[in-house]
Amino acid sequence: LADYLLSTKVITIPDTDFSVDNRIQNISARVDTVTSPIFSRIVPGSGTVELFFFTLPGKNMRLESRNSFDLPWQDTGISISGDGFIQSVVNQNLPPTRFYRLVRGN
């Protein structure tokens, strides 16, 4: 396309080969937010919480939690294998406040 546009005088500067073009993004270094885990619903109970989330086939996730924003994330020991459907897990024996995140395994 670049050669055609150059020959028709639509552009006047020849295209730079990708091997030396520093303007091209390194897509492999980007974080893919399209496949990031997303909670779809959270149902609190008495000392429990049920977390619902979207999964992708063949993608594994693990559930992490923390009781305060100033504490590090801890693995809950709950791992999920994605199947393309909404899945849920129940976490029990909880303190009054807890924060959750899903972390991709692969």
LINMO-V260688 format. One record per helix or strand. SS is the DSSP state (hx for helix, st for strand). FROM is the first residue (numbers start at 1). TO is the last residue. If there is no record, write none. Layout:
ss: [SS | SS]
from: [FROM | FROM]
to: [TO | TO]
This chain:
ss: [hx | hx | hx | st | st | st | st | st | st]
from: [2 | 27 | 33 | 39 | 48 | 60 | 74 | 87 | 99]
to: [7 | 29 | 35 | 44 | 53 | 66 | 81 | 92 | 104]
